[in-house]
Amino acid sequence: MRVTRLTFFLDLAVDDHAAATAFWQAATGYVLSASRGEHDEFASLLPSAGADHLRLQRLAEGPSRTHLDVHVDDLAQAEAQAVSGGATVLSSGGHVSLLSPGGYPFCLVTAPAAEPSPPTTWPDGHRSRAEQLCLDIGPSAYEAECAFWAALTSWPTRTAGPEFTRLRVPEELGTRLLLQRLEQDEGAVRGHLDVATDDRSAEVARLQALGATTVRENDEWTVLRPPAGPVLCVTDRDPVTGLSG
């Protein structure tokens, strides 16, 4: 079984949907696709080139969150691997909806590999791309969650101190997965998007102009709260390779 793509979903509460959709359209510079689904609840953000990797879902109930679609070339084998690693199946059919051992929602879907999108270049010349999903994991679940995702994807891991574990995603996928250890348990595993940029101050100022507010600033990233939906981080990483400068 091989993972061919990663797609990031913003699952948006009804009250957040319009504002969060408008923010992420402007934040990425992408075009919003036509709605799809039984209740027109799904849409994609379409880059100017390459495959889409950011999608939106309007939830029928519950708070806004993220979820991950793992695209694979063998759905049955991927489901068996996930279950053997401790995942819980919520539904199965044309795709499989599951919870990771720590409670993070994800789906297994079938899709071929695709060319990743390039970063967006903004009028002042700086570039950015929302190309990473970071899973926020309490300390009691951290080791098991890291082991689960490494086994499911067959990707090796690299630790960056006690706080982060990075999955070595093949470069041709163009999207990345990072696991962060929280200081204390805060319920089920949750996730947020990371925006890589070659000019963090310019990117933060641009997103603030779109309505985001700063939660805190660290040496290598800034946490922002959009007008609606989950928080995001702007990071000092190359928006093409994902590597730190």
VMD Tcl script that draws the C-alpha trace (Angstrom):
set ca {
  {0.00 0.00 0.00}
  {1.33 3.43 -0.96}
  {0.19 6.90 0.08}
  {-0.17 9.01 -3.07}
  {-1.45 12.37 -1.72}
  {-2.47 14.22 1.44}
  {-5.46 16.56 1.37}
  {-6.26 18.93 4.23}
  {-9.88 19.69 5.16}
  {-11.23 22.63 7.10}
  {-14.44 21.30 8.64}
  {-16.41 24.46 9.39}
  {-19.30 25.02 11.75}
  {-22.35 26.61 10.14}
  {-21.68 29.95 11.83}
  {-18.01 29.91 10.73}
  {-18.43 28.69 7.19}
  {-18.90 31.93 5.22}
  {-16.23 33.94 7.05}
  {-13.68 31.12 7.10}
  {-14.21 30.37 3.41}
  {-13.67 34.02 2.48}
  {-10.56 34.23 4.65}
  {-8.90 31.13 3.20}
  {-9.71 32.16 -0.38}
  {-7.88 35.43 0.23}
  {-5.14 33.82 2.35}
  {-4.22 31.33 -0.38}
  {-5.12 33.30 -3.50}
  {-6.98 30.23 -4.75}
  {-10.32 30.02 -6.57}
  {-13.28 28.44 -4.79}
  {-14.71 25.49 -6.69}
  {-18.38 24.80 -7.23}
  {-20.06 23.18 -4.24}
  {-20.62 19.44 -4.27}
  {-22.06 16.75 -2.04}
  {-25.60 15.78 -1.15}
  {-26.12 19.07 0.67}
  {-23.55 21.18 -1.23}
  {-21.37 20.88 1.84}
  {-18.01 20.35 0.09}
  {-15.78 22.66 -1.95}
  {-12.11 22.89 -2.91}
  {-9.67 25.77 -3.07}
  {-8.15 25.54 -6.54}
  {-4.59 26.79 -7.13}
  {-3.49 28.31 -10.41}
  {-1.43 25.19 -11.19}
  {-1.06 21.70 -9.76}
  {-3.48 19.66 -7.68}
  {-5.72 21.09 -5.00}
  {-4.80 20.14 -1.42}
  {-7.09 22.41 0.64}
  {-10.77 21.58 0.89}
  {-13.73 22.89 2.89}
  {-16.64 21.08 4.49}
  {-19.67 22.71 6.10}
  {-20.57 20.68 9.16}
  {-24.16 19.89 10.07}
  {-23.27 20.30 13.75}
  {-20.34 20.71 16.10}
  {-17.41 23.15 16.28}
  {-14.95 23.89 13.50}
  {-11.94 21.59 13.19}
  {-9.63 20.02 10.62}
  {-9.41 16.53 9.19}
  {-7.00 14.75 6.89}
  {-7.66 12.76 3.73}
  {-4.98 10.14 3.09}
  {-5.05 9.11 -0.58}
  {-3.89 5.54 -1.11}
  {-3.55 3.06 -3.96}
  {-5.15 0.15 -2.05}
  {-8.11 1.09 0.14}
  {-8.70 -2.33 1.70}
  {-5.07 -2.75 2.66}
  {-4.91 0.79 4.07}
  {-8.02 0.20 6.18}
  {-6.60 -3.04 7.56}
  {-3.32 -1.30 8.37}
  {-5.11 1.55 10.13}
  {-7.28 -0.77 12.22}
  {-4.33 -2.94 13.19}
  {-2.59 0.22 14.37}
  {-5.47 1.18 16.67}
  {-7.74 3.32 14.49}
  {-11.52 3.18 14.89}
  {-13.66 2.88 11.75}
  {-16.64 5.25 11.70}
  {-17.96 4.39 8.24}
  {-16.82 2.45 5.20}
  {-17.86 2.47 1.57}
  {-16.34 4.40 -1.32}
  {-14.00 5.82 1.30}
  {-13.28 4.98 4.94}
  {-13.81 7.47 7.79}
  {-11.79 6.78 10.93}
  {-10.43 8.15 14.17}
  {-6.74 7.75 14.98}
  {-5.81 6.15 18.33}
  {-5.78 9.64 19.85}
  {-9.14 10.58 18.32}
  {-8.11 12.61 15.25}
  {-10.60 12.30 12.34}
  {-9.22 11.22 8.98}
  {-10.38 9.50 5.82}
  {-8.79 6.95 3.54}
  {-9.63 7.60 -0.11}
  {-8.37 6.32 -3.44}
  {-6.76 8.78 -5.85}
  {-3.71 8.79 -8.12}
  {-0.65 10.91 -7.49}
  {-0.78 14.48 -8.79}
  {1.57 17.40 -9.36}
  {1.69 19.64 -6.28}
  {0.78 23.30 -6.52}
  {3.46 26.02 -6.38}
  {3.59 28.72 -3.70}
  {1.61 31.90 -4.27}
  {3.76 34.95 -5.01}
  {2.26 38.13 -3.53}
  {2.58 41.70 -4.96}
  {5.53 42.58 -2.69}
  {7.42 39.51 -3.96}
  {7.20 37.23 -0.91}
  {5.76 33.73 -1.28}
  {3.61 31.52 0.91}
  {1.77 28.21 0.82}
  {-0.45 26.39 3.33}
  {1.31 23.06 2.87}
  {1.46 21.37 6.26}
  {-0.98 19.90 8.73}
  {0.22 19.86 12.33}
  {-1.43 17.43 14.74}
  {-1.59 18.75 18.32}
  {-1.26 15.76 20.66}
  {-1.40 15.51 24.44}
  {1.61 13.88 26.15}
  {-0.29 10.72 27.13}
  {-1.13 9.97 23.49}
  {1.98 11.32 21.79}
  {4.14 8.19 21.40}
  {1.23 6.03 20.24}
  {0.05 8.66 17.77}
  {3.53 9.09 16.29}
  {3.88 5.32 15.93}
  {0.45 5.06 14.31}
  {1.08 7.62 11.57}
  {4.56 6.29 10.84}
  {3.19 2.75 10.45}
  {0.18 3.79 8.35}
  {2.23 5.83 5.88}
  {5.46 3.76 6.01}
  {7.31 7.07 6.25}
  {10.30 7.39 8.60}
  {10.21 9.99 11.34}
  {12.63 12.64 12.51}
  {12.41 14.17 15.96}
  {13.06 17.85 16.58}
  {13.51 17.95 20.33}
  {10.84 16.79 22.77}
  {8.11 18.84 21.10}
  {8.00 17.80 17.43}
  {8.14 14.67 15.29}
  {8.23 15.15 11.53}
  {7.15 12.48 9.07}
  {9.52 12.38 6.12}
  {6.87 12.77 3.43}
  {8.15 12.13 -0.12}
  {8.99 15.50 -1.67}
  {6.85 14.85 -4.74}
  {3.67 14.90 -2.61}
  {4.16 18.61 -1.86}
  {2.27 18.46 1.45}
  {3.59 17.58 4.89}
  {2.53 16.17 8.25}
  {3.99 17.31 11.58}
  {3.22 15.91 15.04}
  {3.42 18.31 18.00}
  {3.52 17.29 21.65}
  {1.43 19.60 23.82}
  {2.46 20.48 27.36}
  {-0.65 18.82 28.79}
  {-3.55 16.65 27.69}
  {-6.38 18.64 26.13}
  {-8.79 15.94 24.99}
  {-8.73 14.30 21.56}
  {-5.98 15.06 19.07}
  {-6.73 18.14 16.99}
  {-4.98 19.72 14.02}
  {-4.13 23.09 12.50}
  {-2.69 24.33 9.20}
  {0.85 25.67 8.85}
  {1.61 28.34 6.23}
  {5.24 28.27 5.06}
  {6.70 31.55 3.84}
  {9.98 33.17 2.90}
  {9.03 36.42 4.71}
  {7.15 35.78 7.94}
  {6.65 39.43 8.93}
  {5.17 40.25 5.51}
  {2.93 37.18 5.55}
  {1.68 37.84 9.09}
  {0.90 41.45 8.19}
  {-0.97 40.30 5.07}
  {-3.08 37.81 7.03}
  {-3.75 40.38 9.75}
  {-5.10 42.70 7.06}
  {-7.52 39.88 6.19}
  {-8.80 39.81 9.77}
  {-6.45 37.39 11.56}
  {-5.14 38.29 15.02}
  {-1.88 37.24 16.66}
  {-2.16 34.69 19.48}
  {1.58 34.42 20.17}
  {4.92 34.75 18.41}
  {7.79 32.27 18.68}
  {11.31 32.27 17.25}
  {10.31 30.29 14.14}
  {6.54 30.67 13.85}
  {3.59 32.93 14.66}
  {0.22 31.61 15.80}
  {-2.75 33.47 14.30}
  {-6.48 33.25 14.87}
  {-8.50 33.78 11.67}
  {-11.86 35.57 11.74}
  {-13.48 32.12 11.92}
  {-12.33 28.52 12.12}
  {-9.25 26.86 13.63}
  {-6.01 28.70 14.41}
  {-3.08 28.59 11.98}
  {0.67 29.05 12.17}
  {2.92 31.06 9.86}
  {6.36 29.41 9.81}
  {9.90 30.25 8.68}
  {10.07 27.36 6.22}
  {10.71 27.30 2.50}
  {7.23 27.24 0.85}
  {8.48 24.79 -1.81}
  {10.57 22.29 0.15}
  {9.14 22.82 3.65}
  {12.67 23.02 5.04}
  {13.62 25.53 7.71}
  {15.81 28.38 6.57}
}
mol new
graphics top color blue
foreach p $ca { graphics top sphere $p radius 0.5 }
foreach p [lrange $ca 0 end-1] q [lrange $ca 1 end] { graphics top cylinder $p $q radius 0.2 }
display resetview
